[in-house]
Amino acid sequence: MKKTSLNGVWKMTGNGFDCEGTIPGSVYSFLLSNHLMDDPYYRINELEALELMEHEYTFSRDFSFTMPGKEEKVYLHCDGLDTLCRIYLNEQWVASVKNMHRRYEFEVTAFLKNGQNSIRLVFASANQYFKQKNREEKTFATTDPLVGFQHLRKSFCMSGWDWGPRLPDAGIWRDIYLLTENSARIEEVHIVQQHENGKVFVTPFVRICGTAEIKVTVKTPEGESFSIAANETSEIPNPKLWYPHGLGAQPLYTFRVEAIENGSVVDWSEKRIGLRTLKLVREKDKYGESFCHEVNGIRFFAMGADYIPEDNILSRITKERTQNLLKHCASCNFNAIRVWGGGHYPDDFFYDLCDELGLVVFQDMMFACIEVPSDQELYHEIEQEVEDNLKRIRHHACIAIISGNNEMEEEGEFFIGENCKAVYFSIFSELIPESISRLCPYIPYVPSSPSSGGNFMDPTNENFGDSHYWKVWHGGLPFSEYRNHYFRYLSEFGFESFPCEKTVNSFTLPEDRNIFSRVMEMHQRCVGANKKILTYLADTFRYPTEFGTLLYASQLLQAEAIRYAVEHLRRNRGRCMGTLYWQLNDIWPVASWASIDYYGRYKALQYVAKRFYQPVIISCEEIGEMTTRDSVIREYGYYDYETKARLSVCNESIKDVTGDVCWRLCTADGTILKSGSETVTVKAQSSLWLEEMDFHKTDVNHHYLSNIVNTS
């Protein structure tokens, strides 16, 4: 096989523009690099940028090509086209496509010629398409994005979300190249592993087009190499097992498959895998049914957050940027990350990095908060999309679970189409699980997140499956409400805050720096959320007197809210086995639920997450004045209160820990009124409660309780 890259400098025309830029790229990236549009993230420039996408744009370039022999074929391979695209080679129509999430390949031998050739890709307006399809068929969808967005297989959040702008860019967002089939071709490599009594066996299933010798070489984590046979089962000598971060190392084996003709390598493929079993344990118990990851026989508590696209302009998402973000996750004691279903399937390097860092991935397919339109052509697109992406990611050690969608069972009551549930079942109860069963049956599947078992059966029941919980924040309930729930696995919950002052300054003028200004509200996409932050702030802190202090106080508020939930659920380890908070990162500079903002700056939550996700933590379930007396104006005698505390030590490490749990009751100036300590041993991967302490209505205005644990 011969590969001819078509990446590089292209020309873009349309809507009065004529400029050059770099592919992979998009309308916005071309215009920005040529200073032909203003920064869409600054102030309310988003509105002008959105207007640009009402038009059609053409990307074109010339290239030199040498035609192959008479019997040889040439294919145009497109790894990512966003989204409504007509493809022309030498002014001849090749194909029309409409799915951003697919890889496309077309035979183009007849369209090419020796010497100079031209290629032209014309991208129609997604905005116009949304409007047209919405007139033809109205279906339910969340209201934050552009109306009708659900009709197109395009990253949903590019049309807006309650944390993101409406900037539905278009372009060639991944590699584009020609493949000359002048030899045998490797069409598929699938590495299947089997674990038995401490031994590991692998079968490299290889499918080729043509006739060639197949050679499979395995490179160990130590750099040693040995050969095994294709399409046969072989034992891996002295296997090194892969573990999530905090439970062990992440050794990776590289499998190189080569097609050899006449002693020469004519095509090759490489895949890195981790040797491990990674199961989803769902067993009936006294509470309902467990929902727990198990790696190599070890059941572990998932600790992490939900990941969204790192930028609305996709060419800005680089391996280096993603690596920096995911390294922060590992350094803050994460062992898991959820890829949310309203963005796009991440690049290969995302999963490579998760493999290397030991971050298990809860992978949504790219559906979120919609009713899927009853369109047979759309169904076919989804069918191909699912197969493309399952084949691409299935070999990664990090893939722990695949969810069909985000919150579509939970929102099923809003579906309005006559056949909506039949369409839903055809995709999420048939198409996707059947594809998984055929392509990667070893990956656990759930039809939706959250879901209690599928078929719209009580999807918010916290005793079954994973849960999303929003009564704190959207429902306005206090942080302490978390302690009334014992979710089996909480895969989405969150609390908003503002970004830091430096980030706010990047998109505002001085006159905008009031949280209720038009600019600040446009960079807060959750309706009424700035008011909500202040409401929660009033219940927790004194009102800040400076704008910068207000921004920072909102972050402390956010950190306190998520800490409350995580520590409570970790104290109830066993019943609960995972917390993935919403959300890790931002798509642009904005007030949001993120713990790391668009520029990679930590909010207070990220610092606190490093503490509450430590393998060994001590936490306190306190009872104080606010438990029963919810306001300072309540009558003391009638609205009574208690001051009690119960300490807990959680040990998520793989070893028992012994240490001293120390506590102090202090006055505001640090004077110790009471203190105590207790030596405890906490078994590996367990939590331990200490006896409740009663402080007999101590002075809550002037006294506080602190605690530490010293382990050995």
ABEGO torsion letter per residue (X at the ends): XBBBBABEBBBBBEGGBBBBBBOBBBAAAAAAAAGABBBAABEAAAAAAAAAAABBBBBBBBBBBBBBBAABBBBBBBABBOABBBBBBGGBBABBBABAABBBBBBAAAABBBEBBBBBBBBBBAAAAAAAAAAABBBBBBAABBBGAAABBBBAAAAEBAABBBBBBBEBABBBBBBBBABBBBABBBBBBBBBGGBBBBBBBBBBBEBBBBBBBBBBAAGBBBBBBBGBBBBBBGBBBBBBBGAEBBBBBBBBBBBBBGGBBABBBBBBBBBBBBBBBBBBBAAGBBBBBBBGGBBBBBBBBBBBBABABAAABBAAAAAAAAAAAAAAGBABBBBBAABBBBBAAAAAAAAAAGBBBBBBBBBBGBBBBBBAAAAAAAAAAAAAAAAAAAABAABABBBABBGAAAAAAABABAAAAAAAAAAAAAAAAAAAAAABAABBBBABOBBAGEGGBGAABAABEBBBBAABGAAGBBAAAAAABBBABBABBBBBBBBBAAAAAAABBAAABBAABAAAAAABABBGAAAAAAAAAAAABBBBABAAAAAAAAAAAAAAAAAAAAAAAAAABGABAEBBBOBABBABBBBBABABBAAGBBBAAAAAAAAAABABBBBBBBBBAAAABABAABBAAABBBBBBBBBBBBBABABBBBBBBBBBBBBAAGBBABBBBBBBBBBBGBBBBBBBBBAGGBBAAABBBBBBBBBX
